[in-house]
Amino acid sequence: MKRNRARSRTLLLALILFVSVRGAFGQFAHDLGSARASEDFRLGVQAYHRGRLAESTLLFERALASEPDDPLILSWLGRAYYRQGYEATALSAWDEALATGGPVLALESFAEYVRARRGVGADAGFEAMVVAGSIAGQDGRERRFARPSWVVPAADGSFLAVAFGTNEVLRFDVNGLLVARMRGGLRGYDRPFSLAPLPDGGFVLVEFGSDRISACDRLGNVVATFGEGSGIERLSGPQYVARDSDGYLYVTDYGNGRAVKYGPDGKFLFEFGKAGPAGGVLAAPTGIALLDGLVYVADRVGPSIEVFDPSGNHLESLAPAGLVRPEGLHVSGGRLVVADGNRVVSLDPATLASSILHSSPRDGARFLSAAFDANRNLVVADFDASLLEILVAPSSVYSGWRVEAGRVDTSRFPYVDAEILVSDADGHPVVGLATGNFHLTELVTSEEIRSEGGRDVAYRVELLRSVAEFELRGAESDDDPLDVAFLVERSPESERFAAETRSAVGELAAALRSADRALLVEASATPALSHEGNGPDLVRMAARGSPPSREWRFDLALRLAASTLAAGGGKPSIVYVGSGGVNEATLGRTALSELAALLRNNGIRFDAIILGGAAPDPALAYLVAETGGTVRSSRDGAGSAPLADELRASRRGRYRVSWLSGADDGFGRNYLGFAVEAYLYRMSGRDESGFFAPLR
């Protein structure tokens, strides 16, 4: 066990006493007797905060050689192993730290989170949920909105709501605060019902009252309308809309008992599902959604969900048991989210397996729309009650988040800049948080002179207090610089596709901006970082670099790319360009789970561009899926350039914060502890960490 070290000095012949709040703070004390261990630990913490993880691991191991049972060193060693993907080793270090130093809630929670993620795969997020917050349309005498008919989430954690009763489209931030009202400009909206977002930030809005569809800009102003023709083209009470990746629109036309398809330019193409002499299947069509190339239309009369192909051909009718009054449809996790009367149901259309996500206890509740937002909370629109509800998974209430204090920059000390990573219990990033969602405290040590029995006694006091001048300097956005590492396979198979390699790397590199950083890592027999920087040299070296070898090492190349990105400052991504395999014969003792953890724990997205049109190896597909990436073919007509926009739009749950430290840095020798907490509705998480100021 670690020996206790009592340190004191005498002031005016009086005993120095120690008063601490460390029990409340919960982090292990920095109390090293060995000067060598203290210096190695200081350098290790600084290396960790600079992203030099292998170096920090070596320094922490060396510090432990002098102080083998110190819990603070062990906890930091676990952090370093965790970031490198060696989660089993990290857990072992944390267990030893807790056994030696006693209980520390933040560290226990971190270890529990890692064990849970390693032991059981993330579920699809379809468990029954509980109400965490609500947004009422009526607040006292103030009428904020009426009869919400549709909600649609945005990538930044905000969401749009269509207010049928007040002719508005409303934007709410991640905390449910109303931040914008859109009313259509001079023309205005006429009983808007639902909308489909457009890539430029605008949206297509279905207007029930005027039997038309409006194309709106990002401010909600109507710029064009269609659907107001005559004969077969005329709408009657349109309600719901869905848009596919090619820009085609599918609209349910309730009054005419049909669905209608429009081209990207708004041109009427055809109707489908309408009852008549030739037959038909739709009586009272409501919600509509697109999933896996098929069109799903809810019919309130059946009640049923009818399935069509994109050409309008009817394929089958789904009548899952218990369906009552299906309205709006959304898609999440390969399933349909159905607003069904006073319930929200998750439905697998392939098996008809369903689960109830929410059942309202209120009499007369009528849900028209329910959708998962970017943070996997469920936003529900109750039409008759003029109410929006936010529901969360029960397991995440009051805890369940993983908040991690990442890299810390003390070059401006006493101002401190830090990176905070926030994810849910399954490792999905939490996005859109604002200043009010964070609370930082720091441990400050001071001495007080008190008179006791005629003697002056010096007390060393540790205070846990909120940091000064806290600022959220930035959350992830599409303007963040990218750090892209091209991992190019050097095998005999990939060598046959040098031209495709050149094209894939060249197109993506050309789509990068001047602030972005590009790296080239060659997965050869001896992987190497062979180029840094964008331009012709990158493309040339990607096409013709190291000689091919059947002993090429995917695992070592991936670790090299990840460690290089960890020391960078941009939004990190690895783009594999190769034949689709990982050369498992050379993996040795490296487990794919460790490589996946390496990517996840550093917020690195992994995408794959497969040469020659081959299918990806399951191991490669696993890494892509674990990091939210994509698999595409080098022979895809769209090329690799669109991937740049996807990487910019992706979110990793990273936040940049700063504060003014009031702690005594001891000329750069004192370990300065701090704690960070993040909150949203009834969910939260906490981490405790520390840093050293520069020596002076």
N, C-alpha and C positions, 0 to 999 in steps of 0.2 A: 504494500500500500504506500501511497505517497506520504512522505513524512511532513508533519506540520512545521512551518517555519515562522516562529514568532519574531517579528521585527519591531523594535521600538527605539525611541531615543528620549532622553530626559530633558525637560524644559523647566528651568528654575527649580531643579531638584524634584520635579513632579513627574509622575508616571504618565506616559502618553496612552490614551485610550482610543479604541477604534470603533467607530459607529458606521454601519454599512446597511445599504438596502440591496445588497447583492442577492439576497434570497428572492426579493421581488423581481430583480433583473434576471436572475437565473443562469447567467453565463459563468463558466469557470473562471476563477481568478488567475491573473497573470502574476505568478509568484515563483519565478525560477531562481534557484540558487547558483546555477552554473552560468558564468559569463559567456562561455562558448555556446551553450544551449540558447541563452537569451538572444545572442546575435544571430544564430542560425534561424531561430524562430522569427525574428524581425524581418530578416531577408526573405524567409519563406512566405510570410504574409504579403510582402511587397511584390514578390514574383507572382503570387496567385492573383493579385489585383491587376497585374499587367498582362494576365492571360498566359503566362509562361508556366504551364501546369506541371510539366515534367520536372522543371527546375525547382518548383515549390515542393514537390513530393520529395525530391532528394534532400532538400534543406530540412524539411520536417523530420524525415527519417534520421538525419544526422543529429538534429536537436534531441530526438528521443534516445539516441545512443548515450547522451549525457544525462538526460532526465527521462528514464524509461517508463515512468508511470504518470507523467504529467497529463492530466485530462484535457487541458486546453490545447496542447500540441496534438494529442490524439484526435481531438475533434476537428482540428484543421487538416490533419493528414487525411481524415475521412472525407472532408470536402474536396481535397485535391484528387483523391481516387474516384470519387463520385463524378466529378467533371470529366475525368478521363474514361468513363464508362465502366470502371471496375467496381460495380455496386456491391458485390459480395465482400470485397476487401474493405470497402468503405463502411459497411455495416459492422464488420468485425472490429474496426478501429473505434467506431462510435460505441459499441457495446462495452469495449474495454474502458473507454473514457467514462461512461456512466457508472460502471462497476467501481472505478477508482475514485471518481470525483463526486459521486452521489447524483441524485435526480436533477435533471435540467429539462424543463418542459419543452422548450423549443427544440432541443436536440432529440428528445424522445419522439416528438411529433414528426420531425424530419425522417428519422429512422423508420417510424411506423408507415409513413407515406411511401417510402422506397420499398419496404417489404410488401405492402399491399399491391403496389404496381407490379412488382416482380412475381407475386404469387398468383394473382388473378387478373386476367385480361380486362381491359376497360369495357364496360357494358355499353350498350347502344344508347343509353340515356333515356329509356322509355319506362322507367319506374313511375309509380303513382307519385304525384308532386303535391307540394303544399304551397299555399298562398304566402308570398313574402312581402308583397306590396300591392297597392292598388292606386289607380288614378281616376278620380271621380269626375264626371262631366259637370256636376253641380257642386260648388263649394259655397255653402251659405246662400247668399243672394247672387253670387257670381256664377254665370253660366259659361263654363269654359269650352265645352263642346257637347254635342248631342248625337246619340245613336251611331256609335262607331261600327262600321261594317267590315273593315279590312285592316290587317296589320301586316307589315312586311319589314323584316330586319335588314340592317345594313352591316357591312363588314367591320365598322368601327364600334359596334356595340349599341348604337342608336337604333331607332326604328321609326317608320312612318305609319301613321294611322289615318284612315279615311273616315271623316265625320259626315255621314250621310245627312244627319239632321241639321247641321250648321253649314253645309256646303264648303267644307274645308279639307285640306290635307295638312296634317300636323306632324311635326318632327319632334320626337322626344329623345333626350340624351340617355346615356347608360343608366343614370340615376332616376329616370322617369320624369325629368324636368322638361317642361314645354319650352323649346328653344326657337321654333319657327312656325308661323301660320302661313299657308299658301291658299289663295282664293281664286287663282286663275287670271289675275290681271283685270283689264277693263271688261273683258267678256264674262268672266266669272264662271263658276261651276254650277251645274244644275243637278242636284241630288247625286253626287259622286258615289260610286259603290265600291270599286276595287281598282287596283293599279298594278302595273308591271314595270319594274325599274329598267332604265336604258343604260348602256355602257357609259354615256357621257354625263351621267348624274341626273338626267331628266327622267320622265316616266310617261307611260301610256295610261290614261285614266278613262275608265268606263263611267259614263254619265247616264244613270237610269232615267232621270227626269226628262232629258232632251233626246233620248234614244240615239246617242252618238258616242263616239270614241274620240278623245282628244290627246294629241301629242303635246307634252308640256316640257319646258326647259327646266334646268336645275332649280330655278326659283319658283317653279309652279305655274308660270305664265303659259297660256294656251297659244301654241304656234301653228297648229293645224288640226282639222277635224275630219272624220270620215264615218261611214256607217249611216249617213243620212240620205241615201239614195232612194230609189223607188223600186217597186216590185220585189224581187227576191233579195235585193241588197238592203232593203229597209229593215232596221232593227225595231224591236218592240220590247222595251223593258230589259235591256242588257244588264247583266250583273257582274259576272266574274271573268277574269282574263288571265291567260298564261302566255309566256313568251319563250320560244326555244332559242338555242345558241346561235341559230342562223337568222334570227330576227322575225320569224313567222309568229303571228298572233293567233290565239285560239280564244274565242269569246262565247260564253253561254248567253243565248238570247231567250230569256224566260218566256216572254209573251208569245213567241213563235214556236216554243217547244223544240228548240234545236241548238246546235253549236255551229259557229261560223269560223272559217279560217281566212286570214288576211296575209298578204305578202308583207315583206319588210317595209315597202313603200305605202302601206295602207290600202292596197288594192284588194277588193273582194275577190276571193278565189272560189270558194264553194261552201255550201252548208252540209251538215251531216247529222244523222240521228233523229231527224224529224219524222214524226208519225204521219202516215198518209196511205193512199191506195197501194203504194209499193211496199208498205210496211215501215216500221220505225221503232225506236226503242226508248226515246226520251219523251217523258210526259211533262215533268217540271224540273228542267235542268238547272242546277245551282253551281256548285264549285267545279273547278276544272284545274288539272295539274298534269305535268309532263314528267314521266319517270321511265328511264331505260328505253327511250324511243317510242313509248306508247302514250296515248292520250286517255286520261281518266276523267270521267264526267260523273258527278254526283246527281242522282235523281231523287228528289224529295218524296215523290209519290210512291216509288217502288216499295219501300225505300231500297235503293241499290246504287252501285257504282258501275257504270258502263265503261267498257274498254274498247278503244278504237286505235287503228294505226294512223300515221300522219296523213294518209290520204282519205281518211274519214270512213274507212271500212270497219264495220262493227265486228269485234273479235269475241267478246264474251260479256256476260253479266256477273257481277260479284254481289252476293247478298249475304254478307257475314251476319252471323247470329247476333241479335241485340241491336242492330242498326235501327235508329229511330227516325231522325230527321236530318240527314246529312246536308251540310251547307258548304262552307269554304273548305278547300283542300290545299294543303301545303305538303312539301316533300322534305323529309329529313332522315338521313341514315339509311336510304334505300327503302323507306316505308312512307305510307301516306299518313299525315296528321289530319284527322277529320273533326271539324266542328259539328257535333251531332246533338242538336237540341241543347240540353243543359250539361252535356258531357264533352270531353275531348278524348278522342280515341286514336290510338296508334295501330295501324293496320298493315300487315305484310300482304301485298296483293298476290304474291305467289302461293302462299299457304293459307291465306285468310286468318292466320293467327293474329289476334288482337289483344290489346291491353288498354285499360282505362287510365289515362294520364290524369284526368281531373273530372270530378263530378260535383257540381255546385250544390251546396246545401240550401241555396236561396230558391224560394218558390218563384216560378216564372222566368228563371234565367234562360236566355236564348243566345247561344254563342254562334256567331257567323264566321269567325275566323280565329285561328290559333296557330302560332308559329314559334319555332325555337329561334332565339336571337343568337348573336355571335358568341355569347357566353353560355349557351345551352340552357338559358332560362326560357320558360314558356310564357309568351305574351298572348293573352286571350281577350277578344273583344266581345263584350256582352251588349248586344244591340238595344234591347228594350230597357236595360238598366242604365244605359249611358255610362258604362264602366269599362275600364281597362284593368286587367289583373296581371300581375307578374308572379309566376310560380317557379319554385326551385325544387331540386331533388332533396328529399328529407335528409339524406346523408351529408349534405353540404351546409345544413343550417347551423349557424354559430361557429362553424369551423370548416374543415374540409378543404380549404385552399392551401396551396403550397406557395408561400412567399419566401423568396430567396434574395438576400443581399448579395449581389454579384460583385463586379469589379468596382473598386473605389480608387478615385484619383485625388491625391492630396497635394498636387503641385501648387495649388492656390491657397494652401492652409494659412489661416484658420477656416477658409471656405473649403468645403468638402463636396466633391461631385461623386455620385454613386449611381450604379445601375441596379434597378430592382426588377426581379422577374416574378410574375404572378401567374399561377396556373391553377386549374381545378384539381380535384382528387384523381382524375384520370390523366393528368398531364396536358390537357388542352389549355391553350393560352387564354387568359382573361384580358379582354381588350376594352378600350374606351374609358378607363378610369381617369378621374380628375383630381385636382389638388385635395379636395375634401374627402377623397377616398383613402388618403394615407395619413398616418400619424407616426412620427419619428421621435424617439427619445434617446438621450445619451447619458452615460455614466460619468459624472463629474466628481473629482476628488478635491477636497480642500481641507485646511486645518483651521480649527477654532480654538481660541484660548478662553477657558472658563475658570472662574474662581471657585474652588471647593475647599472648605475648611481652612481658609487663609492661604491656600497655595494656588498658584496658576497651573492649570492642567491643560495640556494640548490634546485636543481630540482630532483625529483624522476622520473626516466625514465623507462618505460617498452618497451622492444625491442622484436620483434618477429624475431627469427633467426633460420637458419638451425642448426640441432644438429650436434655435433662433433662426429667423429669416428662411424658413423652409420654402422651397420653390420646386414645383414640378416643371422642369425645364423642357420636357418633351416626352410625348408618347409616340409610338410607331406611326408612321404615315407613309404615303406613297412617295414622298420627297426624300426619304432617308436614303443615303448612299448604299449601294449594294456591294458586298464582298462576295465575288463569285469565283470559286475554284473549279476549273475544268479538270475533271479526272479522266484522262484519256487512256484507254486500254491499249497495251502494247503486246498483242498476241498475234500468232499467225492468222487467226480468223479475222481480226480487226484490220490487219494490214491490207487485206484485199479491198477495203473500203476507204482508202485514203482520201479519195475525192469527196465522199460523203462526210468524212470527219472534217475536212476543210470547210465544207458548206455549213455543217451544223454549228461548228465553233464560230465561223465567220459571221453567220447571220445573227447569232445571239450577241456576239461581241459588238457588232455594229449597232445593236439596239441599246447598248449600255451608254450611260451619260459620262460626262467628263469627271464628275465627282466619284464615280464608281471605281472599284478596284477589281482587276481580273488577274487570276493566277493560273498557271498551267502545271499540273502535277501529273507526271507520267507513271502509269502503273506498269512498270517494267519488272524485270527480275530484281532490280535494285531501284525502287521508286525514288524519284527525285523531284524537287521543286525546280523546274527547268526554266521558268520564265515568270516575271511579274510585270504587269502593265498591259494595256490594251493596244491594239494596232496590228499592222501587217505581220510583225514578228511573231505575235501570239498565234495567229492563224497558220503561218508557215510552219512553226515548230510543232503545232498540234497535228498537222498532216504528216510531217516527216520528222520524227525525233529519234528517240532511243530505238535500237534494233528490237524486233519482236522476239519473244521468248515464250515457250510453253510453261516456263516457271514464273510467269508474271504474277505479281502480288497485289491483289485487290485490297486485302486487309491493311497492309502496310501503307499503301498509297492513300487509303481512306483516312488512316490515322494521321498521316503527314498533312493532308489537306485540312483536316479538322483542327489539328494543333496550330496550324498557321492561321486559320481563320479565328481561333480563340484569342489570339493576340491582336486581332484587328479591331476596328471600331465601327464597321458598317453592319448592315443586315446580312448575316452569313448564309451562303448557299453553296452546295456542291452539285455540279452537273456532271454526271457520268456519261461518257460517250464511248460506246463499245459494242461488242457483239451480243450483249445481254446476259453474261455470266459473271460469276465472282471467282472462278477458278478454285473451287472448293478443295481440290487436291493440295493446294498450297496454304490453306488456311491454318494448318497446324492446330494449335490449342486455342486459337482465337474463336470465341463463340459469336455467332451472329447477334445474339442478345446484347453482348458487350458493345458491338459496333453500333447497334441501334441506340443503346444507352448513351454512348459517346455523342451521337448526333443530337438526341433529345435533350440531354443535360446541358448542352451548349447552345440550344436554340437554333441548330443548323438544319435547314431544309435540304432534302436529298431528292433530286430529279434525275431521270434517266432518259437518254436519247439512244435508241437502239439502231444500230447500223444494219443495213441489208434487209430490213423488214422482218427480222426474227422475233420470236416471242421471248420476253424476259424470263430468266431463271427465277423460280419461286423465291430464292434467297434474296435476289435483287428486288423483286416486287415487295417483299416483306419490309425491307429498309425504306422503300419509297412510301409505303402505307404508314409506317410508324412515324414518319416525319411530315406527313401531309403533302408529299410531293406528287409528281405525275410521271407516267411513262408515255413516251411518244416515239414515233418512228422517224428516222432520218428521211424517209420517203413520203412523209406527210406533206400534202400540198401546201399547208400553211407555213411550213418551215419552223425553225426554232425561235425566230424573233419574238413571237407573242409570249414566249416564256418570260421575257424580261418584265413585261407588265404584270404577269402573275406573281413573280418574285417580289415586286414592289408592293403589290396589294396584300401579300401574305402578312400575317401578324404572328409574333412570337411571344407576346405578353411582356415586352421590355419597356421600362420606364426610366427616364433620366431625371434624377433629383439632385438638389444641392441644399446646403445649409451652412450656417455659421456656427462653428464649434466653439463652445465655451470651456472645453476641457484643457487641462495642462498637459502639453505634449512632452514635457521633460526634455526639451531640445531634440525631439525625435526619438527618444528612448522609451517613452511610455506607451503602453498598449491602450488604445482608446476604444471602449466598447460602445455599441449603439444597438438599438432595436427598432425594427420597422414593422408596422402593422398595416394591413389593407382591408377595407370593408366595402361591401355592396349589399344593400338590403339586409338580409339576415345571414350573410356569409362573410367569413373573415379568415385571415391567416396571419402568422407572425414569424419573424426570424430575428435572431440575435447574432451579431457579427462584431467585427472590430478592425482597426487599421493602425498604422504608424504614420505619423507626420514625417516629412523629410528631415534628415539630420541637419542640425545647424549649430 
